[in-house]
Amino acid sequence: MEPGDTILYYNMDDIGIIGVVTSDPEWNKDHQGLAVKVIWMDDASSTYESVETILSPDEDCEYMNLI
């Protein structure tokens, strides 16, 4: 995962929102692991998202995927 990668996030209404990774993975204490900064295209907000969640094949993490 690297800057420029695109993420698709499904919110609680099952609406897809596109985000763009803007940082390399780095340790994040809130996620207790590697995370990347993401800028969301719907409102230009930024968040840190867990690399493990984004890349996970687990059904519990299907709401966020690398595309």
FIKE-686593 format. One record per residue (C-alpha): x, y, z; residue in three letters; residue number from 1. Coordinates in nm, 2 decimals, always signed. Example, Ala and Ser with C-alpha at 12.3 -4.5 7.8 and 13.67 -1.06 7.14 Angstrom:
2
<<+1.23, -0.45, +0.78>, ALA, 1>
<<+1.37, -0.11, +0.71>, SER, 2>
END
This chain:
67
<<+0.00, +0.00, +0.00>, MET, 1>
<<+0.14, +0.34, -0.10>, GLU, 2>
<<+0.04, +0.70, -0.17>, PRO, 3>
<<-0.19, +0.72, -0.46>, GLY, 4>
<<-0.37, +0.39, -0.40>, ASP, 5>
<<-0.75, +0.41, -0.40>, THR, 6>
<<-0.98, +0.28, -0.14>, ILE, 7>
<<-1.36, +0.20, -0.16>, LEU, 8>
<<-1.54, +0.24, +0.17>, TYR, 9>
<<-1.91, +0.15, +0.22>, TYR, 10>
<<-2.09, +0.36, +0.48>, ASN, 11>
<<-2.38, +0.25, +0.69>, MET, 12>
<<-2.62, +0.33, +0.41>, ASP, 13>
<<-2.42, +0.10, +0.18>, ASP, 14>
<<-2.31, +0.40, -0.03>, ILE, 15>
<<-1.96, +0.36, -0.18>, GLY, 16>
<<-1.71, +0.64, -0.10>, ILE, 17>
<<-1.37, +0.67, -0.27>, ILE, 18>
<<-1.06, +0.76, -0.08>, GLY, 19>
<<-0.70, +0.82, -0.18>, VAL, 20>
<<-0.41, +0.70, +0.03>, VAL, 21>
<<-0.18, +1.00, +0.10>, THR, 22>
<<+0.09, +0.84, +0.32>, SER, 23>
<<+0.31, +0.54, +0.35>, ASP, 24>
<<+0.20, +0.29, +0.62>, PRO, 25>
<<+0.33, +0.39, +0.96>, GLU, 26>
<<+0.26, +0.29, +1.32>, TRP, 27>
<<-0.06, +0.45, +1.46>, ASN, 28>
<<-0.13, +0.42, +1.83>, LYS, 29>
<<-0.51, +0.46, +1.78>, ASP, 30>
<<-0.51, +0.15, +1.54>, HIS, 31>
<<-0.24, -0.03, +1.74>, GLN, 32>
<<-0.07, -0.12, +1.41>, GLY, 33>
<<+0.01, +0.01, +1.07>, LEU, 34>
<<-0.22, +0.28, +0.92>, ALA, 35>
<<-0.23, +0.51, +0.62>, VAL, 36>
<<-0.37, +0.86, +0.59>, LYS, 37>
<<-0.67, +0.87, +0.35>, VAL, 38>
<<-0.84, +1.17, +0.19>, ILE, 39>
<<-1.21, +1.11, +0.12>, TRP, 40>
<<-1.35, +1.24, -0.20>, MET, 41>
<<-1.71, +1.30, -0.07>, ASP, 42>
<<-1.61, +1.57, +0.18>, ASP, 43>
<<-1.23, +1.62, +0.15>, ALA, 44>
<<-1.19, +1.50, +0.51>, SER, 45>
<<-0.89, +1.29, +0.61>, SER, 46>
<<-0.86, +0.99, +0.84>, THR, 47>
<<-0.61, +0.73, +0.94>, TYR, 48>
<<-0.72, +0.38, +0.84>, GLU, 49>
<<-0.58, +0.04, +0.94>, SER, 50>
<<-0.37, -0.13, +0.68>, VAL, 51>
<<-0.49, -0.47, +0.83>, GLU, 52>
<<-0.85, -0.37, +0.79>, THR, 53>
<<-0.81, -0.25, +0.43>, ILE, 54>
<<-0.63, -0.56, +0.31>, LEU, 55>
<<-0.82, -0.82, +0.52>, SER, 56>
<<-1.01, -1.09, +0.34>, PRO, 57>
<<-1.23, -1.12, +0.66>, ASP, 58>
<<-1.61, -1.07, +0.60>, GLU, 59>
<<-1.61, -0.83, +0.90>, ASP, 60>
<<-1.39, -0.59, +0.70>, CYS, 61>
<<-1.57, -0.60, +0.37>, GLU, 62>
<<-1.68, -0.24, +0.42>, TYR, 63>
<<-1.33, -0.11, +0.31>, MET, 64>
<<-1.12, -0.24, +0.03>, ASN, 65>
<<-0.82, -0.15, -0.18>, LEU, 66>
<<-0.93, -0.10, -0.55>, ILE, 67>
END
